[in-house]
Amino acid sequence: MPEGPSVRKFQLLTSPFVGQVVAKVGGSSRKINVNDLNALRLQDSQVHGKNLYLAFVAAESPSGPTAEETVLQKEAAAVAGSSVQEGQEQVCAPHPQDEELQELQHSRSEAPDAAEGPGHWLRFHFGLFGSVRANEFSRANRANKRGDWKDPVPRLILHFESGGFLVFYNCRMHWCSSPRADPASDILSMEFHRGRALDALRAPNPISYTLLDQRYFSGLGNIIKNEILYLTKIHPLTQGSLLAPSDLERLLDCALQFSSDWLHHKLRGQGLHLQIYQREQCPLGHPVIKGTFGPLGAFKRLTWWCPQCQPEVLPGEGDPSPVTE
């Protein structure tokens, strides 16, 4: 699924439409009645971790943006004008069936918003290849499993009175009363709480499990996890309690810098050069191992690591061994 930097880009694509009224809707979603969005005004757009939130109000409601929102909309206008497909296409291998199955399992097990229930905020959680496009539709760039060249089917299309439109692909939507947000855990937020993150990393758990814990690292996903563990030469099953404080500091620095760099690459329309994720060899030419593991009784994720660059540190008793290929 798209990680924090991708969803942040999605939010920038929607920002220029804040304050506009929906003139026509479409899409294949069966989770919501898309016609309920007709004649509503897009009041706000926010991103929290891997989730995008759009607020809608009746068109006659006050909708003037704040001074800060006006600045953000101007900054985002250039992004929307030259949008490109923003899912995982730029970073995934041609046949991501394993990851697709895992994302499906993950989406079914994900906890609902604390503010679940009727409301004027529409929450978007994107699946594998999920994306948002502004003023254009996605086109097929390869044949599907049946050999057909069919364009992706939008889950939601919002046409605005201004003539522009937004298109949402491969996402789950539901209404909520307010966004579920904790800026202190968002890896791209200025309010990210470094001390709390380091406390979490110091726990006697495999470091790869902790990095994907959205309570402390909201927006950090499987790609970022794999890449930063390789860049810091840490084995994914190393327990955080066994690492030196300087190693934990370096890992956290790498996570924040990698996420920020990825976002800036997206804003410039550039792809991401990956070191280890879905690779058969590391940059030094060593064979890469692929494994599937995660906490007992919880969601398991695919992980790639180099046993030579990332020396193995045995986990404590009771931790499951990874299933490797």
Protein Blocks (a to p, Z undefined) as FASTA:
>chain_A
ZZfklmmmmmmmmmmmgoiacfbdcdjbfkbcfklmgopacfbdcdehjaccdddddfkb
cfbdcfklmmmmmmmmmmmmmcccddfklmpcfblmlmmmmmmmmmmmpccdfkgccdfb
dcddddehiacdehiacddfbdcfkopacddddfbdcddfkopacddehiaddddfbdcd
dfklmmkbfkbcfklmmmmmmpccdfklmmmmmklmghiafklmmmmmmmnopafklcfk
lpcfklmmmmmmmmmmmmmmmmmmmmnopacddfkgopabdfkopacdddddddehiacd
dddddfklmccddddehiacdddZZ
